[in-house]
């Protein structure tokens, strides 16, 4: 099941007095921290609804494969209006999506994977995260409820629209305080920085999965998938190699090795010309990459569940009961 994300970054930041998405946080920024965690859990596509300082924010996010859409009425509309713009964009592009304000960045990859796994099991349409009874972000929503949310006319924004929805809802309690922290006001931002600093010192134990295909030797792995994603984004092999800081010959060899073992072309390339060569994924290449990424996400979800079930009580902060 393909999972995307809608981040709203169109607010005026009036209480914070500074542009919240680009506040510094742990060597990065608030919004980059959120996007990096979403991507680490395989979340794609990601759309960011912009408003104030839209061009600056779009430039800031240029290295990421995210889409920015502009709320031209950001000065006179609320967050729910921006959320609706994001939901309209993402509705046909995935099966479900995480929603969050861009100033809630310190949720964990483990929480995202746990929420996706829980929704797969429960088949609920709305999944609300909670930490010690306090609601948090991101929330996880099935795309099938977007139509009814767009028709909501009451007060209270998205939270009220979700409460009013007759779709099946679940609340999941998670050991993740970061889901409840934002940068709404200066004192909130200080608390956010303190929590980020504390988390960087704890170095929590995590579990990761690598996926590779081989015959006598490995011919397709995570690095190959990333290269194909960058080619689809950049429109050429050479541009993708530059984005990944690898040589063209290295990228070319990765593609040709995979194609020789798979028995079909991954790329449709057009060399030369005044503007240089171009490449795009073939239909088979796109389908193969999609299935590889799907399998990787499913393995990550399953491995995270196994990790928590088998090792949680043996690790610092785990459940010892």
Secondary structure as GFF3:
##gff-version 3
##sequence-region A 1 321
A	DSSP	beta_strand	3	9	.	.	.	ID=ss1
A	DSSP	three_ten_helix	20	22	.	.	.	ID=ss2
A	DSSP	beta_strand	24	25	.	.	.	ID=ss3
A	DSSP	beta_strand	28	29	.	.	.	ID=ss4
A	DSSP	alpha_helix	30	40	.	.	.	ID=ss5
A	DSSP	beta_strand	46	50	.	.	.	ID=ss6
A	DSSP	alpha_helix	54	60	.	.	.	ID=ss7
A	DSSP	beta_strand	67	70	.	.	.	ID=ss8
A	DSSP	alpha_helix	79	90	.	.	.	ID=ss9
A	DSSP	beta_strand	96	101	.	.	.	ID=ss10
A	DSSP	alpha_helix	109	122	.	.	.	ID=ss11
A	DSSP	beta_strand	126	131	.	.	.	ID=ss12
A	DSSP	beta_strand	134	135	.	.	.	ID=ss13
A	DSSP	beta_strand	139	142	.	.	.	ID=ss14
A	DSSP	three_ten_helix	143	145	.	.	.	ID=ss15
A	DSSP	alpha_helix	146	150	.	.	.	ID=ss16
A	DSSP	alpha_helix	157	164	.	.	.	ID=ss17
A	DSSP	beta_strand	169	173	.	.	.	ID=ss18
A	DSSP	three_ten_helix	177	180	.	.	.	ID=ss19
A	DSSP	alpha_helix	186	202	.	.	.	ID=ss20
A	DSSP	beta_strand	212	214	.	.	.	ID=ss21
A	DSSP	beta_strand	218	221	.	.	.	ID=ss22
A	DSSP	alpha_helix	222	234	.	.	.	ID=ss23
A	DSSP	alpha_helix	237	244	.	.	.	ID=ss24
A	DSSP	alpha_helix	248	262	.	.	.	ID=ss25
A	DSSP	beta_strand	267	270	.	.	.	ID=ss26
A	DSSP	beta_strand	278	281	.	.	.	ID=ss27
A	DSSP	alpha_helix	283	311	.	.	.	ID=ss28
A	DSSP	three_ten_helix	312	314	.	.	.	ID=ss29
###
